[in-house]
Amino acid sequence: MILLLPRLLLPRAVHSPPPSVDTVESRPVGAFKNALLKLKTLPATVVDIHQPAERFRLITLEGEALKKVQWRPGQKIQMRLGGFTARTYTPILWDATEGVTQILTYLHYQMVATTPGTLWAHGVGIGDRCSLSAPRESLNLSALPRPTVFFGDETSIGLARALKATARGFDDMTFVLEVTSPAEARKVLDALNMPNISLVARTRDDAHLSRVEEILQQSLESSATTQFVMSGKARSIQRLTQFLRARNVPASQLNSRAYWTPGKTGLD
Ligand SMILES: Cc1cc2nc3c(=O)[nH]c(=O)nc-3n(C[C@H](O)[C@H](O)[C@H](O)COP(=O)(O)OP(=O)(O)OC[C@H]3O[C@@H](n4cnc5c(N)ncnc54)[C@H](O)[C@@H]3O)c2cc1C
């Protein structure tokens, strides 16, 4: 039935009546279809914006073009931000009947927003027109075997929330996120009804990843078949992949996608 986000719990940046939302499973798409989907542009309107914490925006998009679109949890979209500029985000849900989708954007700036994705998410208002690509393959969460350990960061919270739309939901999942502000991240997770998530505060030298490795190790000790889904910062994923490979975890149990890396723009 309908998946309702806890909108009323969220401090609103701006208000409009929340459209109801649902999810639609779809069949897999191949590389060729992915390329075609990348070219297809879906016009939409921003119909709702929440600010669950200072650096986060939960943005609801609606449009005729979003109807009858096939989506499955883990797929990505690109927001077209003018000219050839686009930035990639992960739909939390997609209601193909109502023509509604939702993304959670993290505003990663230091002092002021200067980068296209962050500028857009920071300044966007209800009623703004925008365009996005159709959903395309990224990490396939639909048929994820369990138990699964999910590692990510602020940019991965949308992906984690999308798991709720899978047949097994959050069953037998262990979540651990590296974040700059655990207090802010916790507000967002509470607003999205995601209580059981370990947050590890980033340290300058990445020493905090040792704590993440401990959690991965515990999961390996409890089940050798544990799957791992890793997204977010490229260097963290690389280190944790090495950690797991050194413990003979086969590549078939590793599902990863770098969402950003210092110095590179607009990873897709
Ligand atoms: C498949 C996929 C799905 C994604 N889903 C989401 C999502 O749902 N929500 C979301 O918020 N992001 C998501 N991202 C990440 C997002 O696309 C990037 O963070 C993107 O770089 C933001 O665009 P920008 O214009 O602000 O920065 P860019 O112009 O692309 O980058 C400029 C610089 O900012 C820095 N930077 C970028 N991202 C971060 C960060 N998170 N923290 C610190 N520094 C950073 C890097 O040094 C980069 O060189 C996803 C990325 C991919 C590839």
The ligand as an ORCA input file, in Angstrom:
! r2SCAN-3c Opt
* xyz 0 1
  C      24.846      6.888     -7.506
  C      24.916      8.115     -6.604
  C      23.865      8.400     -5.742
  C      23.929      9.518     -4.884
  N      22.878      9.771     -4.049
  C      22.932     10.867     -3.234
  C      21.833     11.191     -2.381
  O      20.778     10.538     -2.388
  N      21.956     12.277     -1.581
  C      23.082     13.068     -1.572
  O      23.137     14.057     -0.816
  N      24.129     12.774     -2.381
  C      24.068     11.711     -3.207
  N      25.121     11.441     -4.025
  C      26.342     12.258     -3.899
  C      26.244     13.576     -4.653
  O      25.940     13.344     -6.014
  C      27.631     14.276     -4.523
  O      27.881     14.619     -3.184
  C      27.758     15.471     -5.417
  O      29.143     15.726     -5.565
  C      27.095     16.724     -4.885
  O      27.146     17.716     -5.891
  P      27.755     19.167     -5.645
  O      27.483     19.941     -6.897
  O      27.302     19.716     -4.346
  O      29.313     18.923     -5.506
  P      30.349     18.668     -6.708
  O      30.477     19.888     -7.564
  O      29.956     17.405     -7.420
  O      31.674     18.390     -5.914
  C      32.576     19.445     -5.532
  C      33.478     18.932     -4.421
  O      32.719     18.823     -3.236
  C      33.236     17.748     -2.445
  N      32.090     16.867     -2.046
  C      31.124     16.309     -2.830
  N      30.246     15.601     -2.081
  C      30.686     15.712     -0.792
  C      30.227     15.209      0.446
  N      29.113     14.465      0.552
  N      30.929     15.525      1.561
  C      32.039     16.295      1.516
  N      32.530     16.797      0.360
  C      31.866     16.527     -0.766
  C      34.289     17.040     -3.292
  O      35.582     17.477     -2.901
  C      34.028     17.546     -4.676
  O      35.195     17.615     -5.442
  C      25.070     10.361     -4.899
  C      26.119     10.090     -5.802
  C      26.046      8.981     -6.642
  C      27.198      8.690     -7.585
*
